[in-house]
């Protein structure tokens, strides 16, 4: 799709200004205004018309996969359109016809029926008992069922046990997965199915080789878009400017009553590289003012037993803010009890045990709006759409660059401080070295 050159459009009855090819939705997210290449009912449409057509199809009860098939698009593209529709509050999902609910229920029944097989249930149970996130485990089961439904075979038949030669067995499974890939055209969706099938067949004794020897459609290789944000950054001057804005009580943030909470989220995020969930669930009781260490819970790492993180705080301003909250008898690092999440769930170590209410989601959305405003005011590198699309996650990128710059790109130190499992993960997804830093290091080394 090409970028549209329009400066103003009407989307779901709202007049929307377009700046440099981007527009803002009702919820504050920015999106690129594109010119669709696909036709709807045989005629060319612009993006607002495409959004309305897809919205109507969802409202009729069609699934994303069905709409993708009707419009000859991939499911990822339909998912992106739906995200824009939801950002404009243009889809009343509660009014979607019962047919959609019946289909969803039928799919769940299929997966439940598959899990009634003793061998599949044993795999599913072992995943949970070995610490696999329950949500991920449920998704694994649904994905395995999806593959089997496409192939019209049982989970055990997918293992191709009839092939006594290991290489022949792998090739046979790979051929089956090729057929699945022809139906599931979304790269991210097929990746999830691939990982579920890998888990299932390995559980049943089918060894999968690493590297180039691994069959293509059984590969554990991550999707191609992973790691594309390694150069999302802000320089030291931009970070300082953002800091001034969050500290200024006269800042004209969209939600000024949340300025102090926004300041805490910003400072803690940049200083510790903590994820959104860890910041909002941080308890003051886990702050040690003597050692300057704050213990947080990174639930994304529960499956590897790394959810408990100890963050050393170096920033004097942040130390002062935390100590002030402790002295005032506050229980939460950010906000009041039950403001951003249920207080009795804040110490839970698994994301399965966290149940955010609408009031919590709305409160966090308001913090996100404030952060977007800060990024827009600073501009420069923060003008990258990534910042406004992912206001909380971009803090982790800022933190990576902040500590890499302070440490002269000491990847080992920064990975340990920020809780990255490996240096490669930090480099690939967060800490790309700017060309000017590389050149400076290069000159230093060749002159020594």
C-alpha positions as CSV (number, residue, x, y, z in Angstrom):
1,X,0.0,0.0,0.0
2,X,1.2,3.5,-0.9
3,X,1.2,6.4,1.6
4,X,-1.7,8.8,0.9
5,X,-0.9,12.5,0.2
6,X,-4.1,13.8,1.7
7,X,-4.0,16.4,4.5
8,X,-7.4,15.8,5.9
9,X,-9.8,12.8,5.9
10,X,-13.2,11.8,7.3
11,X,-12.9,8.6,9.3
12,X,-16.1,7.2,10.9
13,X,-17.7,10.6,10.6
14,X,-14.8,12.4,12.3
15,X,-12.7,15.0,10.6
16,X,-9.0,13.9,11.0
17,X,-5.9,15.9,10.2
18,X,-3.1,14.2,8.4
19,X,0.5,15.3,9.2
20,X,3.4,13.8,7.2
21,X,1.2,10.8,6.2
22,X,0.0,10.0,9.8
23,X,-3.3,10.6,11.6
24,X,-4.4,10.3,15.2
25,X,-7.3,8.1,16.3
26,X,-9.7,8.9,19.1
27,X,-7.6,7.1,21.7
28,X,-4.5,9.0,20.7
29,X,-2.7,6.3,18.7
30,X,-1.1,7.4,15.4
31,X,-1.5,5.4,12.2
32,X,-0.2,5.8,8.7
33,X,-2.7,6.9,6.1
34,X,-2.4,4.4,3.2
35,X,-4.0,3.9,-0.2
36,X,-5.4,0.3,-0.3
37,X,-4.5,-1.7,-3.3
38,X,-7.3,-4.2,-2.8
39,X,-10.8,-3.7,-4.1
40,X,-14.1,-4.0,-2.2
41,X,-17.0,-5.5,-4.2
42,X,-15.1,-4.8,-7.4
43,X,-14.3,-1.1,-6.8
44,X,-11.3,0.8,-5.6
45,X,-11.7,2.4,-2.1
46,X,-9.7,4.8,0.0
47,X,-8.6,3.9,3.5
48,X,-11.6,5.4,5.3
49,X,-13.9,3.4,3.0
50,X,-11.9,0.2,3.6
51,X,-12.1,0.7,7.3
52,X,-15.9,1.1,7.1
53,X,-16.2,-2.0,5.0
54,X,-14.1,-4.1,7.3
55,X,-15.9,-2.7,10.3
56,X,-19.3,-3.7,8.8
57,X,-18.0,-7.2,8.1
58,X,-16.9,-7.6,11.7
59,X,-20.2,-6.3,12.8
60,X,-22.0,-8.9,10.7
61,X,-20.2,-11.5,12.7
62,X,-17.4,-12.5,10.3
63,X,-14.0,-13.5,11.7
64,X,-10.7,-11.9,10.8
65,X,-9.8,-15.0,8.8
66,X,-13.1,-14.9,6.9
67,X,-12.7,-11.2,6.0
68,X,-9.1,-11.8,4.9
69,X,-10.3,-14.5,2.6
70,X,-13.2,-12.3,1.2
71,X,-10.8,-9.4,0.5
72,X,-7.9,-11.5,-0.6
73,X,-5.7,-10.1,2.2
74,X,-3.6,-11.7,4.9
75,X,-4.9,-11.9,8.5
76,X,-2.2,-9.6,9.8
77,X,-3.4,-6.8,7.6
78,X,-7.0,-7.3,8.7
79,X,-5.8,-7.3,12.3
80,X,-4.1,-3.9,11.7
81,X,-7.3,-2.5,10.2
82,X,-9.3,-3.8,13.2
83,X,-6.8,-2.0,15.5
84,X,-7.6,1.3,13.8
85,X,-11.3,0.6,14.0
86,X,-11.1,-0.1,17.7
87,X,-9.0,3.0,18.2
88,X,-11.9,5.1,16.8
89,X,-14.4,3.2,19.1
90,X,-16.2,2.3,15.8
91,X,-16.9,-1.4,16.5
92,X,-19.6,-2.4,19.0
93,X,-18.4,-5.9,19.7
94,X,-21.3,-6.5,22.1
95,X,-23.7,-6.3,19.2
96,X,-22.0,-8.7,17.0
97,X,-24.4,-11.4,15.9
98,X,-24.7,-14.7,17.7
99,X,-23.3,-16.6,14.7
100,X,-19.8,-15.2,15.7
101,X,-20.3,-16.4,19.3
102,X,-21.4,-19.8,18.1
103,X,-18.4,-20.2,15.9
104,X,-16.0,-19.3,18.7
105,X,-17.8,-21.7,21.1
106,X,-17.5,-24.4,18.4
107,X,-13.8,-23.8,18.0
108,X,-13.4,-24.0,21.8
109,X,-15.3,-27.3,21.9
110,X,-13.0,-28.7,19.2
111,X,-9.9,-27.9,21.3
112,X,-11.5,-29.2,24.4
113,X,-12.4,-32.4,22.6
114,X,-8.8,-32.7,21.4
115,X,-7.6,-32.2,25.0
116,X,-9.8,-35.1,26.1
117,X,-7.3,-37.4,24.4
118,X,-5.0,-38.8,27.2
119,X,-1.8,-38.3,25.2
120,X,-2.6,-34.6,24.4
121,X,-3.9,-33.9,27.9
122,X,-0.6,-35.2,29.3
123,X,1.4,-32.8,27.0
124,X,-0.9,-29.9,28.0
125,X,-0.6,-30.7,31.7
126,X,3.2,-31.1,31.6
127,X,3.5,-27.7,30.0
128,X,1.6,-26.1,32.9
129,X,3.3,-28.1,35.6
130,X,6.7,-27.1,34.1
131,X,5.8,-23.4,34.5
132,X,4.5,-22.5,31.0
133,X,2.2,-19.5,31.2
134,X,-1.4,-20.7,31.1
135,X,-2.4,-18.3,28.4
136,X,0.5,-19.5,26.2
137,X,-0.4,-23.1,27.0
138,X,-4.0,-22.5,25.9
139,X,-2.8,-20.9,22.8
140,X,-0.5,-23.9,22.1
141,X,-3.5,-26.2,22.4
142,X,-5.6,-24.1,20.1
143,X,-2.8,-23.8,17.5
144,X,-2.2,-27.6,17.5
145,X,-5.9,-28.2,17.0
146,X,-6.0,-25.6,14.2
147,X,-3.2,-27.4,12.4
148,X,-4.9,-30.8,12.8
149,X,-8.2,-29.4,11.6
150,X,-6.6,-28.0,8.5
151,X,-4.9,-31.4,7.8
152,X,-7.9,-33.4,8.9
153,X,-5.6,-35.7,11.0
154,X,-5.2,-36.5,14.7
155,X,-2.4,-34.9,16.8
156,X,-0.7,-38.3,17.0
157,X,-0.9,-38.8,13.2
158,X,0.8,-35.4,12.9
159,X,3.9,-37.0,14.5
160,X,4.2,-39.4,11.6
161,X,5.2,-42.4,13.8
162,X,4.8,-44.7,10.8
163,X,8.1,-43.4,9.4
164,X,10.8,-45.4,11.2
165,X,13.7,-43.3,9.7
166,X,14.1,-40.0,11.6
167,X,14.9,-38.0,8.6
168,X,12.0,-39.4,6.7
169,X,9.8,-38.6,9.7
170,X,10.9,-35.0,9.8
171,X,10.4,-34.6,6.1
172,X,6.9,-36.0,6.3
173,X,6.0,-33.6,9.1
174,X,7.5,-30.7,7.2
175,X,5.4,-31.5,4.2
176,X,2.3,-31.5,6.4
177,X,3.3,-28.1,7.8
178,X,3.8,-26.8,4.3
179,X,0.1,-27.5,3.7
180,X,-0.8,-25.7,6.9
181,X,1.3,-22.6,5.8
182,X,-0.8,-22.4,2.5
183,X,-3.9,-21.9,4.6
184,X,-2.4,-19.8,7.5
185,X,-0.8,-17.1,5.4
186,X,-0.1,-14.7,8.3
187,X,3.5,-15.0,9.3
188,X,2.9,-14.3,13.0
189,X,-0.1,-16.8,13.1
190,X,1.9,-19.5,11.4
191,X,4.8,-18.9,13.7
192,X,2.5,-19.6,16.7
193,X,1.2,-22.8,15.1
194,X,4.8,-23.8,14.2
195,X,5.9,-23.4,17.8
196,X,3.0,-25.4,19.2
197,X,3.7,-28.2,16.7
198,X,7.4,-28.2,17.6
199,X,6.5,-28.5,21.3
200,X,4.0,-31.3,20.6
201,X,6.2,-33.5,18.3
202,X,9.3,-33.0,20.6
203,X,7.2,-34.1,23.5
204,X,6.5,-37.3,21.5
205,X,10.2,-38.0,20.9
206,X,10.7,-36.3,17.5
207,X,14.1,-34.5,17.7
208,X,14.3,-31.3,15.8
209,X,17.8,-30.3,14.6
210,X,19.1,-26.8,14.9
211,X,20.2,-24.3,12.3
212,X,20.2,-25.0,8.6
213,X,19.5,-28.7,9.2
214,X,16.0,-27.9,10.6
215,X,13.2,-28.4,8.1
216,X,11.9,-25.0,6.9
217,X,8.3,-25.3,8.2
218,X,9.4,-26.6,11.6
219,X,11.9,-23.9,12.2
220,X,12.0,-22.0,15.5
221,X,13.1,-18.9,13.8
222,X,11.3,-15.8,15.0
223,X,9.1,-13.7,12.7
224,X,11.0,-11.4,10.4
225,X,9.6,-8.2,12.1
226,X,11.1,-9.1,15.5
227,X,14.1,-6.9,16.3
228,X,13.2,-4.2,13.8
229,X,13.0,-1.7,16.6
230,X,16.7,-1.9,17.7
231,X,17.3,1.7,16.5
232,X,14.3,3.2,18.3
233,X,16.1,5.6,20.5
234,X,16.4,9.0,22.2
235,X,19.6,10.9,22.7
236,X,20.7,12.3,26.1
237,X,19.4,15.8,25.3
238,X,16.0,14.5,24.3
239,X,15.8,12.4,27.5
240,X,16.7,15.5,29.5
241,X,14.0,17.5,27.8
242,X,11.4,14.8,28.4
243,X,12.5,14.7,32.0
244,X,11.9,18.5,32.3
245,X,8.4,18.1,30.9
246,X,7.3,15.4,33.3
247,X,8.7,17.3,36.2
248,X,7.1,20.6,35.3
249,X,3.8,21.0,37.3
250,X,2.7,23.6,34.6
251,X,3.1,21.1,31.8
252,X,-0.1,21.1,29.7
253,X,-0.5,17.3,29.6
254,X,-3.8,15.9,28.4
255,X,-4.4,14.5,31.9
256,X,-2.7,17.0,34.3
257,X,-4.0,15.2,37.4
258,X,-1.9,12.2,36.4
259,X,1.3,14.2,35.9
260,X,3.0,13.0,39.0
261,X,2.2,9.4,38.2
262,X,3.4,10.0,34.7
263,X,6.7,11.3,36.1
264,X,7.1,8.2,38.3
265,X,6.4,5.9,35.3
266,X,8.8,7.8,33.1
267,X,11.7,8.0,35.6
268,X,11.3,4.4,36.9
269,X,11.0,3.1,33.3
270,X,14.1,4.9,32.0
271,X,16.2,4.2,35.1
272,X,15.4,0.4,35.4
273,X,14.2,-0.6,31.9
274,X,11.2,-2.2,33.6
275,X,8.2,-3.4,31.6
276,X,4.8,-1.7,32.0
277,X,3.4,-4.5,34.2
278,X,6.3,-4.4,36.5
279,X,6.1,-0.7,37.0
280,X,2.4,-0.6,37.8
281,X,2.6,-3.6,40.1
282,X,5.6,-2.4,42.1
283,X,5.0,-2.2,45.8
284,X,6.8,0.3,48.1
285,X,7.4,-2.5,50.6
286,X,9.9,-4.0,48.2
287,X,12.0,-0.8,48.2
288,X,15.2,-0.9,50.3
289,X,16.3,2.6,50.9
290,X,19.6,1.5,52.4
291,X,20.8,-0.6,49.4
292,X,18.8,1.5,46.9
293,X,17.4,-1.7,45.4
294,X,13.7,-2.1,44.3
295,X,12.4,-5.6,43.8
296,X,9.9,-5.9,40.9
297,X,8.0,-8.7,39.2
298,X,8.5,-9.2,35.4
299,X,5.8,-11.7,34.6
300,X,7.0,-12.1,31.1
301,X,9.9,-14.1,32.6
302,X,7.9,-16.4,34.8
303,X,8.3,-19.3,32.4
304,X,12.1,-19.3,33.0
305,X,11.9,-18.5,36.7
306,X,13.3,-15.0,36.2
307,X,10.2,-13.0,37.2
308,X,11.8,-11.5,40.4
309,X,14.1,-8.7,39.4
310,X,16.2,-6.5,41.7
311,X,16.6,-3.0,40.3
312,X,19.4,-0.8,41.6
313,X,18.4,2.8,41.5
314,X,21.1,5.3,40.6
315,X,19.0,8.4,40.0
316,X,18.8,10.7,43.0
317,X,15.6,12.3,41.9
318,X,13.9,8.9,41.6
319,X,15.3,7.8,45.0
320,X,13.8,11.0,46.5
321,X,10.4,10.4,45.0
322,X,10.3,6.8,46.2
323,X,11.4,7.8,49.7
324,X,8.7,10.5,49.8
325,X,6.1,8.0,48.9
326,X,7.4,5.5,51.6
327,X,7.4,8.3,54.2
328,X,3.8,9.2,53.3
329,X,2.7,5.7,53.9
330,X,1.9,4.9,50.2
331,X,1.6,1.3,49.2
332,X,2.2,1.5,45.5
333,X,5.0,2.9,43.5
334,X,2.5,4.5,41.1
335,X,-0.8,5.9,42.2
336,X,-3.1,4.8,45.0
337,X,-4.4,1.4,46.0
338,X,-6.6,-0.2,43.3
339,X,-6.0,2.7,40.9
340,X,-4.0,1.0,38.2
341,X,-4.6,-2.6,39.2
342,X,-6.2,-4.6,42.0
343,X,-4.0,-4.2,45.1
344,X,-4.5,-7.9,46.1
345,X,-3.0,-9.0,42.8
346,X,0.1,-6.8,42.7
347,X,2.3,-9.4,44.3
348,X,1.1,-12.2,42.0
349,X,3.9,-13.7,40.0
350,X,2.0,-14.9,36.9
351,X,0.1,-12.8,34.3
352,X,-2.6,-15.5,34.6
353,X,-3.4,-14.1,38.0
354,X,-3.8,-10.5,36.9
355,X,-7.3,-9.3,36.0
356,X,-7.4,-5.6,35.0
357,X,-10.8,-3.9,35.2
358,X,-11.9,-1.2,32.8
359,X,-11.2,1.5,35.3
360,X,-7.6,0.3,35.5
361,X,-7.2,0.2,31.7
362,X,-8.6,3.7,31.4
363,X,-6.2,5.0,34.1
364,X,-3.3,3.5,32.3
365,X,-4.5,4.9,28.9
366,X,-4.5,8.3,30.4
367,X,-0.8,7.9,31.5
368,X,-0.1,6.7,28.0
369,X,-1.7,9.8,26.6
370,X,0.5,11.9,28.8
371,X,3.6,10.1,27.6
372,X,2.6,10.5,24.0
373,X,2.3,14.3,24.6
374,X,5.8,14.3,26.1
375,X,7.2,12.5,23.1
376,X,5.5,14.9,20.7
377,X,6.8,17.9,22.5
378,X,10.3,16.6,22.5
379,X,10.3,15.7,18.8
380,X,13.5,14.6,17.2
381,X,14.1,10.9,17.6
382,X,10.9,10.7,19.7
383,X,8.9,11.8,16.7
384,X,9.3,8.2,15.5
385,X,5.8,6.7,15.4
386,X,7.0,3.8,17.5
387,X,6.9,6.2,20.5
388,X,3.3,7.1,20.1
389,X,2.2,3.6,19.2
390,X,3.9,2.0,22.2
391,X,4.2,4.7,24.8
392,X,5.0,2.3,27.6
393,X,7.2,-0.2,25.8
394,X,9.2,2.7,24.2
395,X,10.5,3.5,27.7
396,X,12.4,0.2,27.6
397,X,14.0,1.3,24.4
398,X,14.9,4.7,25.8
399,X,16.4,2.9,28.9
400,X,18.5,0.7,26.7
401,X,20.0,3.6,24.8
402,X,20.3,5.7,27.9
403,X,22.5,3.2,29.7
404,X,24.4,2.1,26.6
405,X,25.3,5.8,26.0
406,X,26.3,6.3,29.7
407,X,28.4,3.1,29.7
408,X,30.0,3.7,26.3
409,X,28.0,0.8,24.9
410,X,28.9,-1.8,27.6
411,X,26.3,-4.4,26.5
412,X,27.0,-6.7,29.4
413,X,26.4,-4.1,32.1
414,X,23.3,-2.7,30.4
415,X,21.8,-6.2,29.9
416,X,22.3,-7.0,33.6
417,X,20.9,-3.7,34.7
418,X,17.8,-3.9,32.5
419,X,17.0,-7.5,32.9
420,X,17.7,-8.6,29.3
421,X,18.4,-12.4,29.3
422,X,21.1,-12.2,26.7
423,X,23.4,-9.6,25.2
424,X,22.2,-10.7,21.8
425,X,18.6,-9.9,22.7
426,X,19.6,-6.4,23.9
427,X,21.6,-5.8,20.7
428,X,19.1,-7.2,18.3
429,X,15.9,-5.7,19.6
430,X,16.8,-2.7,21.7
431,X,20.4,-1.5,21.5
432,X,21.6,-1.0,17.9
433,X,24.8,1.1,17.9
434,X,24.3,4.5,16.2
435,X,26.7,5.0,13.3
436,X,28.3,8.0,14.9
437,X,29.2,5.9,18.0
438,X,30.6,3.2,15.8
439,X,32.8,5.7,13.9
440,X,34.1,7.2,17.2
441,X,35.0,3.8,18.5
442,X,36.5,2.8,15.2
443,X,38.7,5.9,15.1
444,X,39.8,5.3,18.7
445,X,40.8,1.7,18.1
446,X,42.7,2.3,14.9
447,X,44.6,5.2,16.5
448,X,45.7,3.2,19.6
